[in-house]
Amino acid sequence: MPAHPMLPPDDLYARLELPLDASFEAIEIAWRALLKRHHPDVAGASADDLAKRINVAHDWLSDPELRTRYDRERHPGRRRPAPIAASDRAARRAPDRRPTRRRPPDPAQAVEEHLARIRRLTDDELDRLSLAEAPPIAFVASISRFLSADQLAAVEGLERRVQEALPRRARWDVPSRDAAIGYAHELLLRPFLDEHLSEPFRERVHERLARGWQAAVGQPRYGPNTASVSAALDRLRETPPMTLGRLAVDAAAGGDVSRDLPWPDGLSAQDDDALRVSSALAQRDALAILADPVPAIGRRSLAGAMHALVLQHGFRAPELDRLLGPWRNVLVGPRLPLRPLARAARRT
């Protein structure tokens, strides 16, 4: 394609049968699926022109710079949401390597096993699911026209089946429901996605659909430091409300507390979602113990202290003490020093 190609006169999204907010992954799937349907070897020589038009649409919309230029010129004022994962030219040109993973022999069987697991969710897992990151449910809707009739029928009945399997307290909790549905989509559509996506799109879609469920289920309530975090919460419950109120005031008097909680080197909320859920749940449980009214800075200070306890295996001792602040004696005790793990053992 020339360095500054002329804009095609028609709607490239319509060529690929996609909405304007289609993700880069959906564009990849539409391109492959439509080429299979309209390739001259399949549809005859008369389809040659259509196949070329499909390729041109893919060339424009799969390139972030060309897509931005096309949207600015042809669809001004239309804002596209962020794709499932960031895409660039290097990503589009990555070798088409298929990941090695153990797959259930039958996607339908995997879905049935998932539904059975949903029915066995524990209270701790349900609490964690309520904080799960939202999977790209809209992505599945955008590619539904490219599914086979059997796949489409299975997808259309999946949401109802998942909702019926969820315990009553979670059926109308959006994060819990969507995380369970996202993982069900990943299990059901895994062969289709592997066939229609190249790397790195393939692995990114699998990861994003499964991320919320896998970060919440089969994990200790507060992550690898559940024992010490649970003990801290017990101590917090046993502390008189007046003492807690005084500590919150002391924290407020100590200065502003950042709203952005720090993460240790080598860990991040983006890459370690199970730990993010653990931290968020520990913060929520601790703040529920405080009696109102409590200064906002005091509440942020306690949230930061619980965050530090959850990630204590990653922080150095001075940073731990700084984050615990005035809450240290209540949460840990003056004679119970925290023992951060060795640097090599911090990622769990």
C-alpha positions in Angstrom: 0.0 0.0 0.0 1.4 3.5 -0.9 2.8 5.7 1.9 -0.2 8.0 1.6 -3.0 6.0 0.0 -6.2 7.6 -1.1 -9.2 6.9 1.1 -11.6 4.3 -0.2 -14.9 6.0 -1.1 -17.2 3.5 0.6 -17.7 2.2 4.2 -14.9 -0.2 5.1 -16.7 -1.3 8.2 -19.6 -2.4 6.0 -17.3 -4.3 3.8 -16.3 -6.4 6.8 -19.8 -6.4 8.2 -18.7 -4.8 11.5 -19.8 -1.9 13.6 -17.7 1.3 13.8 -16.4 0.4 17.3 -15.1 -3.1 16.3 -11.9 -4.1 18.0 -8.8 -5.0 16.1 -9.4 -8.6 17.1 -12.9 -8.5 15.6 -11.5 -7.0 12.4 -9.0 -9.9 12.1 -11.8 -12.5 12.6 -14.1 -10.8 10.0 -11.3 -10.6 7.5 -10.5 -14.3 7.7 -14.1 -15.5 7.9 -15.2 -13.4 4.9 -12.2 -14.4 2.8 -13.0 -18.1 3.4 -16.5 -17.4 2.2 -15.6 -15.2 -0.8 -12.3 -16.5 -1.9 -12.2 -17.1 -5.7 -11.2 -20.7 -5.1 -14.4 -21.2 -3.2 -16.9 -18.8 -4.7 -15.6 -18.7 -8.2 -13.7 -16.1 -10.3 -16.6 -13.7 -10.0 -15.7 -13.2 -6.3 -12.2 -12.0 -7.1 -13.1 -8.3 -6.9 -15.0 -8.8 -3.6 -12.0 -10.7 -2.1 -9.8 -7.8 -3.0 -12.2 -5.3 -1.4 -12.2 -7.3 1.8 -8.4 -7.3 1.8 -8.3 -3.5 1.3 -10.7 -3.0 4.2 -8.5 -5.2 6.4 -5.4 -3.3 5.4 -6.9 0.0 6.4 -8.8 -1.0 9.6 -6.1 -3.3 11.0 -3.4 -0.5 10.9 -3.9 1.9 13.8 -2.6 4.9 11.9 -4.6 4.2 8.8 -7.7 3.5 10.8 -7.4 6.7 12.7 -7.0 8.6 9.5 -10.0 6.8 7.9 -12.2 7.4 10.9 -11.3 11.1 11.1 -12.2 11.6 7.5 -15.2 9.3 7.0 -16.7 9.1 10.5 -15.9 12.4 12.3 -17.1 12.7 15.8 -17.4 8.9 16.2 -15.3 7.8 19.1 -14.1 4.2 19.2 -13.6 2.5 22.6 -10.2 0.9 23.3 -9.7 -2.5 21.7 -9.4 -5.6 23.7 -5.6 -5.2 23.6 -3.3 -2.6 22.2 -2.4 -3.3 18.6 0.4 -2.1 16.4 2.1 -3.0 13.2 4.5 -5.3 14.9 1.7 -7.2 16.5 -0.2 -7.5 13.2 2.9 -8.9 11.5 3.9 -11.4 14.3 4.3 -15.0 13.1 1.2 -17.1 13.2 2.3 -19.4 16.1 -0.4 -21.5 17.7 0.0 -21.7 21.5 0.5 -25.0 23.2 -2.3 -25.7 25.7 -4.2 -28.7 26.9 -7.7 -28.5 25.5 -10.7 -30.4 26.6 -11.7 -32.8 23.8 -15.1 -31.1 23.3 -15.9 -27.4 23.9 -19.5 -28.3 24.9 -18.1 -30.7 27.5 -15.8 -27.9 28.8 -18.8 -25.6 29.2 -20.8 -28.3 31.1 -17.8 -28.6 33.5 -17.7 -24.9 33.9 -21.4 -24.7 34.8 -20.9 -27.4 37.4 -18.0 -25.4 38.8 -20.2 -22.3 39.0 -22.7 -24.2 41.1 -19.9 -25.0 43.6 -18.7 -21.5 44.1 -17.8 -20.7 47.7 -18.6 -17.5 49.5 -15.0 -16.3 49.2 -15.0 -16.9 45.5 -18.3 -15.1 45.1 -16.9 -12.1 47.0 -13.9 -12.1 44.7 -16.0 -12.4 41.6 -17.9 -9.3 42.6 -14.6 -7.4 42.0 -13.7 -9.1 38.7 -12.6 -7.2 35.7 -15.2 -7.0 33.0 -14.5 -9.3 30.0 -15.2 -8.1 26.4 -18.7 -9.4 26.2 -19.5 -7.0 23.3 -16.6 -8.6 21.3 -18.5 -11.9 21.1 -21.6 -10.1 19.9 -19.6 -8.3 17.2 -18.3 -11.6 15.7 -21.5 -13.6 16.1 -22.4 -13.3 12.4 -19.3 -15.3 11.5 -20.2 -18.2 13.8 -21.7 -21.4 12.5 -25.4 -22.0 13.2 -24.6 -24.5 16.0 -22.0 -22.2 17.6 -24.4 -19.3 17.4 -27.2 -21.3 19.0 -24.9 -22.4 21.8 -23.7 -18.8 22.4 -27.2 -17.4 22.5 -28.3 -19.9 25.2 -25.1 -19.5 27.3 -26.0 -16.3 29.2 -29.2 -17.9 30.5 -27.5 -21.1 31.5 -24.7 -19.3 33.3 -27.2 -17.1 35.2 -29.3 -20.1 36.2 -26.1 -21.9 37.5 -25.0 -18.9 39.6 -25.9 -18.9 43.3 -28.9 -16.5 43.9 -26.8 -13.8 45.5 -24.6 -13.5 42.3 -27.2 -13.8 39.6 -27.8 -10.0 39.3 -24.2 -8.9 40.2 -22.9 -7.7 36.9 -19.1 -8.4 37.5 -19.8 -11.9 38.7 -22.2 -12.8 35.9 -20.0 -11.3 33.2 -16.8 -13.0 34.4 -18.6 -16.4 34.4 -20.1 -15.7 31.0 -16.8 -14.5 29.6 -15.0 -17.7 30.6 -17.9 -19.8 29.2 -17.4 -17.9 25.9 -13.7 -18.7 26.0 -14.3 -22.4 26.5 -17.0 -22.6 23.8 -15.3 -20.5 21.1 -11.7 -21.6 21.7 -11.5 -23.6 18.4 -13.1 -20.9 16.4 -10.8 -18.2 17.8 -7.7 -20.3 17.3 -8.7 -20.8 13.7 -9.6 -17.1 12.9 -7.0 -15.2 14.9 -3.2 -15.0 14.5 -0.8 -14.2 17.3 -0.7 -12.1 19.4 -4.5 -11.5 19.0 -5.3 -15.1 19.7 -3.7 -15.3 23.1 -4.9 -11.8 24.1 -8.5 -12.7 23.4 -8.3 -15.9 25.3 -6.7 -14.1 28.2 -9.2 -11.3 28.3 -12.2 -13.5 28.1 -10.9 -15.8 30.9 -9.1 -13.1 33.1 -11.9 -12.1 35.4 -13.0 -15.7 36.2 -9.4 -17.0 36.7 -8.4 -14.1 38.9 -11.3 -14.7 41.2 -11.9 -18.5 41.4 -9.7 -21.1 43.0 -7.8 -18.3 44.9 -7.4 -17.7 48.7 -9.7 -14.9 49.8 -6.9 -12.3 50.2 -4.2 -14.0 48.0 -1.0 -15.5 49.3 -1.0 -13.5 52.5 -4.6 -14.4 53.5 -3.6 -15.6 57.0 -2.0 -12.3 58.0 -4.7 -10.2 56.3 -7.4 -12.2 58.1 -5.6 -11.7 61.4 -5.3 -8.0 60.8 -9.1 -7.7 60.1 -9.8 -9.6 63.3 -7.7 -7.2 65.3 -9.4 -4.3 63.6 -12.9 -5.7 64.6 -11.7 -6.0 68.2 -10.4 -2.4 68.4 -12.8 0.0 70.0 -14.5 2.4 67.6 -13.2 5.4 69.4 -9.6 4.2 68.8 -10.3 3.5 65.2 -11.7 7.0 64.8 -8.7 8.5 66.5 -6.3 6.6 64.1 -8.3 7.8 61.1 -8.0 11.4 62.4 -4.2 10.9 62.9 -3.9 9.6 59.4 -5.7 12.7 58.1 -3.6 15.0 60.1 -0.5 13.3 58.7 -1.1 14.8 55.3 -2.7 13.9 52.0 -2.8 10.2 51.1 -2.4 9.3 47.5 -5.4 7.9 45.7 -3.1 5.8 43.6 -1.9 2.8 45.6 1.7 1.8 44.9 2.7 -1.6 43.6 6.0 -3.3 44.3 8.6 -3.7 41.6 7.7 -6.6 39.4 4.0 -6.6 40.2 1.2 -4.4 38.8 -2.6 -4.2 38.9 -2.6 -4.8 35.1 -0.5 -7.9 35.1 -1.5 -9.5 38.4 -5.2 -9.3 38.4 -5.7 -12.0 41.1 -3.6 -9.8 43.5 -5.6 -6.7 42.4 -8.8 -8.5 43.4 -7.2 -9.6 46.7 -6.2 -6.1 47.5 -9.6 -4.6 46.6 -11.5 -7.2 48.7 -9.2 -6.6 51.8 -9.8 -2.9 51.5 -13.5 -3.3 51.2 -13.7 -5.6 54.2 -11.5 -3.3 56.3 -13.5 -0.1 55.4 -16.7 -1.8 56.3 -15.5 -2.1 59.9 -15.0 1.6 60.3 -17.9 3.5 61.8 -19.0 6.7 60.1 -18.2 9.5 60.1 -14.5 8.9 59.2 -12.4 11.5 57.3 -11.9 10.5 53.6 -8.1 10.7 54.0 -8.3 8.4 57.0 -10.3 5.8 54.9 -7.7 6.1 52.1 -5.0 5.6 54.7 -6.6 2.3 56.0 -7.1 1.2 52.4 -3.5 1.7 51.7 -2.5 -0.2 54.8 -4.6 -3.2 53.7 -3.2 -3.0 50.2 0.3 -3.2 51.7 -0.6 -6.3 53.8 -1.9 -8.1 50.8 1.3 -7.3 48.8 3.7 -7.6 51.8 5.7 -10.2 50.0 6.7 -7.7 47.4 7.4 -4.5 49.4 10.6 -3.8 51.3 10.3 -3.2 55.0 10.6 0.6 55.0 7.9 0.9 52.3 5.7 -1.5 54.3 6.0 0.6 57.4 5.3 3.8 55.5 2.1 2.4 54.0 0.9 0.9 57.2 1.3 4.3 58.9 -0.7 4.8 62.1 -2.6 1.5 61.5 0.5 -0.6 62.0 0.0 -1.5 65.7 -3.7 -2.3 65.3 -3.2 -4.4 62.1 0.0 -6.1 62.8 1.0 -5.5 66.4 4.2 -3.9 67.7 5.8 -7.3 68.4 4.9 -9.0 65.2 7.2 -7.6 62.5 6.3 -8.3 58.9 8.7 -10.4 57.0 8.8 -9.6 53.3 9.8 -12.6 51.2 13.0 -12.8 49.2 13.0 -10.8 46.0 13.2 -14.0 43.9 10.1 -15.4 45.5 7.8 -12.4 45.3 5.8 -13.3 42.3 3.3 -16.1 43.2 
